[in-house]
Amino acid sequence: MTAALHPADPPYDRLAALPRTVWRGALVTGVGTPAHRLAHARAWLDSLQAGQLPPPDADFGDRVASGPLRAVVGELGLPAFCRATPPLAEQVLRSLLWHLDQLADRQPAQDRDTAIVQLAREFHEGWAAQTVGLDEDLQLLLGLGDFADLPWDRLCGQLRSRPWAAVREAGELLDQLPALARLVERLGRQARDKHVPPSPAPGSAPPSRERQPLRPVVTRLPGAPGEITGVRFTGRPERMLASEAVMLTHPLLRKLWRARHAEARLLGWDTAAVLTDWRPDPDALTVAPAPSNAPDPHTRGPVILCLDTSGSMRGAPERIAKAVAVAALRTVRDTGRACLLLAYGGPGELIEHELGRGEAGLAALLALMDQAFDGGTDIQTPIERAVARVYEARWRAADLLVVSDGEFGCVPATLALLDDARERLGLRVQGVLVGDRETLGLLEVCDAIHWVHDWRRFAEGSAPAERRHAEPPVHSRSLTALYFANALSARAARHRGTPGSRP
């Protein structure tokens, strides 16, 4: 083989300019001469990778046979696909040379013209089947990473796999949750965090942390003690009007009062309680004007993504959690930041992968998509692992994102580790709540919570119209705070962004 590449051995010295995957076809195909095939193979690769149809004179020495195949390449739009995915250009060229080589085998059973027509038809049928949905798949794939060096046969196999179908579904779901995608993009502390020391000392003074801006959310509870809003029928004596109470002093009207009381037809005051809930504003960072010296988004720090894969997440929450993983990989692709995935379930069920831009990152994402969401919930292990990684130099500027339905609790020792990382490193913990209410466990872990309140719309099998018009079954995520305010600890109220615990 070394002798074949020697400059003094034409035309085989042209093999050096070709990838090894096309050497065999360029050497043994039964059309034209070796000089034609080797020169024109390079011309085909250059044109396809540039997104163009090769010139007609690049015919491998047999324009009559190669012309119909070249027409099929243009008809199916294969050059556009090859420009986005260079390995596909090599596959198209190998397939074309293979079909040309079949021409000699079909003679003399068929005349040459008939054999050429049949080969062109088979070439068309084969590539038409492979390109069904390929445009959408390639757009999604290129948005997740750089896979230029991945062989086409391996890449094609992954695009036809069941995990990739889940990736495609998660990508479509993410398009319906733009606020969730923006949240992932904002993660990662920037270079402006000058207060973060390179090597924090245990005895150093804790730096002040910026809190997320708050916004008031007013909730009215009709019938609860509070502001008088009118008059209505009631069966509660403590709310009746004075004119109704007077009847109790009359021996005959007392009987009428008792009848009205039994039927809940007493006239009484109508009241409503008004609760003001101060919540972190998820849109404040995007609406507020950025200062002139704001750092480039590419300078943001890495992201540590903790995905709850317990049995309670099965169904619509599982689909949303996988969509967050796709958003994280897109962010890695667009900004060049690092992203660590921690998928956790019950005790001993922790999967750790780094979502990178290459084949390893895609493999990690496909492994998550193929993972069954089952078992219990052990939040201690992923939180402790995330804190340990934050102390490493590479992940020191990372933010932590927890995606869960909140059905968990964290022991005080783990919470203490989390608080220590907050004070020493400025760690920020964001939560994505895929459920109906905040829980004490989620409030204690997260600094701010993004609520996907309409998560039921994304259940498998729901129609797009149902997703658009379905209303969430609850009016507020803060049901615990509204109806069991005293259950909230001072710690949970502080991390939640409220100005202290409620009475």
N, C-alpha and C positions, 0 to 999 in steps of 0.2 A: 504493500500500500504506500509506503514511503517513496518508492521509485515512481509510482503513478503520479505523485504530486510534484515531481521534479520539474522545474521550469523548462527543461530541455525535452520534455515528453508531451508535446501537444497532441490532442486537445485535452488530455486528462489533467493537465495542470489547472484547468478551470474548476476542478472539483473542490479546490481549496476555498472558492468563493461561495460554495453551496453548503447548506446544512446537511449533516449526515443522514437525516431522515429522508432526503430525496435522492441520495446517491444511487441507490439501487434502481429506481425507476428511470433516472436519466441515463443509466448505463445500458440497461437491458431492453428497454421498450423497442418494439419492432417497427418503428417508423423512422424515416430520415437517417441521418448519420450521427455518430457520437458528437461531432463538432456542433451540429445544429442543436441537438438535444441539450447539451451542456450550456451553450450560450443562451438559448431561448428559455431554459429553466430559470436562469438568473433574471432574465427580463420579466418573466411571469411573476416571480416572487416580489421583485421591486414594484411592479405595477399594482399587484393585489394589496401589498402592505401600504401603498399610497392611496388605496381606495379607488383605483382606476382599472378599467378593462385593458388587458395587454394589447399592444398594437397587432394588426392582422398579420404582419410579416413575422411575428414570433410564433411560427406554425410547426416547429420541431421538424422541418423538412418535408411536411405533408399537409399542405393547406387544405386539400379536399377533405381529409379525415378530421383535422383539428378545427376547421371552421364551424361545423355544427355544435361541437362541444363548447367552443368559445362563445357562441351565441347563447347557449344555455346558461353559462356563467353570468352573462350580462342580464338575461331575462330574470333570473332569480335574485339579482342584486347581491351576489356573493362578494364583490369587491368592497362594498360598504361594511359588511360583516368582518372581512379580513382586516380592514383598516383599524377597527376597534380591537380585534384579537389577532395579532400576528401569527400565533400557531395555527390558526385556521387557514392561512394562506398556504402553508406547507401541506395541510391535509387536502385542500382543493387541488393542488398541483399533483400530489401523489395519486389522488383518485383519477384525475384526468389522464395521467400517463398510464395508469392501469387499464383504463378503458381503451386507450389507443393500442395497447399491447394485445388486447383481446381480438383485434381486427384480423390478425393473421390466423388465429385459431378457428375462426368462423368460415374460413374459405378452405376448400371450394364448396362446402355445403350451402353457402349463401354467396350470391354475387356481392361484389365490393360495395356498391351503392346501397343495397338493402342492409348489409351489415352495419354500415355507417349510420343509417337512419335508426336502426334498432339500438345501437350503442348510445346514440344521443338521447333516445327516449329513456333508456335505463339510467343514464347519468342524471337526467332531469328528475325522474321519479325518486331516485335515492336522495338527492340533495333537497328536493322539495319537502320530503318527509323530515329531514334533519333541521330545516330552517323554520318549521312551524313554531311560532312563539319565541324564536331565537332572538329577535330584536329586543323584546322586553326583558328577556333573561340577561342579555349582554349589558343592557343599560343598568340593570340592578347590580349585576356582578361588578362592573367597572366602578360603580358607586361605593362598593365595599372594599376594594383593594386593587393592588397591582398584580395581575396574574399573567404577565406577558411571557414568562418563562415556563408556564405550566403546559405540558404537552396536551394537544387537542383531545386525544382519546380519553385521557384522564379527566380533563375539564368537561368534556361532553358527558361522560358517565356521571359526574356530580350534578350536572344540570338536569339530568333525567332521574335523579334519585328522589326518594320520598322526603329526606330532610330538606332538599332544595325547594320542593313544593311548599314546605312550611316556611322557608325563607321568603319565597315569593308572596305567600299569604300575609306574612308579617310586614313586608314592605308595603303592600296595599293597605293594611290596617294603619300603618304609621302615617300614611298620607291623610288619614281622617283624624289624626291626633297631632296637629301641628304644634300645639302648646307643649306636648310631651317631647317632641323633637327639639324645640327651642331650649327646654330645660336641660337636656343632655348636652347641647352645644355650649351652654353657659358654665358647665362644670369645670373644675380645675382652677386653682388659684393662680393669679397672674404674677408677673414680675414686679407689680407695684406693691406686693406684700412684703415690704422691706422689714417689717417687724419680725419675720420668721428667721431665727438664727440658723446658721448652717449646721451647727452641732449644739443642740439645746442642752443646757445644764439643768440637772434636777432642782437646783436651788435658785434658779433664775426667776425673776418676777414675771408673773403671767401677763402676756400682752393683751390689750383690749381688742375685742373682736367686734367687727361691724355687724350689726343686726340687719336683717332684711326689713325693708320698709313695711309698715302695717297699713291695712285698710279696714274700715269699719264695715261689718256685715250685720244689718238689723234684721232680727227675727221677731215676728209678732205671734204670740200664743193666745188665740181667742179663748175666753172663758177663764183664764188664769187671773189671780188677783193682780190688780194694777190699775191702769187708767180706765175711767168710766167712758164708755163709747156710746151708750144708748140704753134702751129699755127692751126687755124681752120676757117671755114666759119662763118660769123657773119652778123647780120643786125644792129649792134650798131656802129655808126661812131666813138665814143670815143675809141674803141678798134682796129680800122683798122690800117694796116701797113702804113708806110710812102709812099710806092710805090702805094698804093691805093689812098692816099690823093693827090698825084701829078696829078692824072687824072682830078681833079677839075680845074686845071689851063689851060687845053686844051679845046678848044671850041667843038671838036668832042668827045673826050674821056669823057667829062662831062656827055654826054648822056649815055655812057656805064656804068659810075659810078652809075648813078641814077637807071639804070636797075638792076645792081647787088645789090644795096641797097634795092630795092623793093623785090628782091628774096632772101635776106639775104645770098648773095654769096660773100660778101666782105671778103678778107683775113684779119684776125685780130688775136691778141694775145689771146692765151688760158691761163686762170689763175685759180687758186684754192686757197681757204682760208684754212689755217691749224689752228685748234683750239685745244688747250691742256686743257683738263678738269681734274682737280685734284679731285679724288673721294676717299672716305674711302675704304680701302681694306678689304673686309669681310673675306678673308682667312689669313690675317696677323697673327691673334692670333693662328691659327692652324699650320701654316708653321714655324713660329719663334720657335726656341728651347726654351723649358721651363727652367727657372733657377732651380738649384738644390734644392733651398728652396721653390719652388712653392707649394702652399697649395693644398691639396687634393680636387678634384672636389666636394666631399661631403660637403666641407666647404663653398661652394658658398651660397649666400643669396637667398631669395625667388624671385618669379617672379609675376608681375602683368600684366595680359594679357588683352588688350583692343581690342575686335573684333568688327569691323564695320558690322552691320547686316542690313544696309539700303538697299533700293530697287536697288541702282546702283551696289550692290555686287551680285546680283542674277546671277546664272549660274556658270561659271568657277571660278570667284573670291570667291564665297560662298564655293565651294568645297575646295579651297586652304585654306581659313580661318578655316574651320573645321579640315583640316589636321594639322594646327598649334595647334589647341586645343588638338588633339590626341598626338602630339609631346610633348606638355606641360605636359600632364598627364603621359606620359612615363618617362619624366624627374623627375617628382615627385616620381614615382615608383622606379627609379634607384638610386636616390640620397637622397631621404627622405626630399627634400625641400618642402616648401609651395608654392602654386600657387593660385592666386586670379583671377577669370575670371570676366571681366566686358564686357557684350555684350550690345552694344548701337545702337539705331536707331534714331528716331526723338525725339522731346521734350517729356520728361516723359517716354521714353522707355529705361530703364536701368535695366538689369538683373545682379545681383551680386551673384556669387557662389564661394565657395572654392573647388578647385579640389584636393581632398584627395585620399589616397590609398584604402579606403574602399568603402562600398556601397554608402555612400553619394557622394563621388567623381564620381562614375560611374553614379549615378542618375543625377548629374549636367551635365555630358557630354552628356547623352542621351537626357536631356531636351534641350540642345543646338542643338543637331542633329535634333531634331523634330521641331525646331523653324523656322518659315518662315522669310526669309530675305525680308523685305518690308519697306516702309515708307521713311522718310527723314533722315537727318544726323545731330545730335546734339553732337558735339565733346566736348563742354564746360563741360557738366555734368560728363562724365566719367573721363576727365582729372582732374577736381576739386575733384572728389571722390578718384581718385588714389593718388593725392597729400595729401589728408587728411589721407588716410591709411598709406602712407609712414611715416608720423609723429608719427604713433603708434609704440610701441617698437618692435612688432613682425615683422613689414614690413619695418623697418628702413633701412635695407641693400638691399632692393628690387630694381630690374631694371624694367623699364616699357617698354613693347613691344606693339606697335600699329600696327594692321593689317588692311589695308584699301586700297581703290583705290585712296585715296587722294582727293576725291571730297568734301572738307569741308574747312572751315576757322575758325580760333580761335580768339576770341576777345582779346584785349590787357590786360584786367584784368586777364584773365585766363593764358595768357602767362607769366605775371608777377609772378603769383603763381608758375608756373612751373620753372621759372628761380630762384626764391627764394629757392625752394627745391633743385635745382642743386647746388647752392652756399653753402647752409647750410649742406646738407646731402650727396652731391656727387652723386645725382640721375642721372642715365643715361637713356636716352630714345632712344630706337631702333625702327626703322620702317620697316615694310614689305610692299612694294609697289606692289599691284596686279593691275597694269594698265600700260598705255603706256607712262606716263610722270610724272615727279615730279610736284607737285603743290605748290603754295606759302604756303598754309595751312600746308601741310606735312613738308615742309622745315623748317618752323618756329617752329614746335613742336619737331622734331626728331634731335638727334645728328648725327646719321648715318642711312642710308636707304639701305635695302637689296631689290633689284629689281628682282621680278619674271617676267622676260621679256617675257617668252614664255607661259604666263598664258592661252592664247587661246587654247593651245594644250590640255588642261584638261577640255574642254567643254564636257558636258554630251553627250554620244553617239559617240564621236570621237574614231576611231579605234587606236590601239596601233601603227600601222605603221604611221598613220597621226601624232601622237604625237611625234614620233622620227624624222620625216623629215620636219615637218612644220617649217617655218621660221617666226620670229616675224615681224610684219608689220613696225616697226620703228627701226632705227639703234642705238638710244640712248634714255635713259630715260630723259635726260636733255634737252628736246626740248625748254623749256622756257628759259634756260640759253643760248642755241645756237642762237635762233632767236629773243628773247626778253630779252637780257641781262640786259637792264636798268630797267626791271620790278622787278628784284630781289632786295629786300631790303638788307641793310647791315646786318641786323639780320639773315635773311635767309641764306646769303652767309657765315656768321660766323658759324652757326649751321651745315651747309652743309659740313664744313671742308675745304673750300677754303681759301686762304690767303687774303681774303678781297673781296670787290665787284669788279666786272669786269667793265671796261670802256664800 
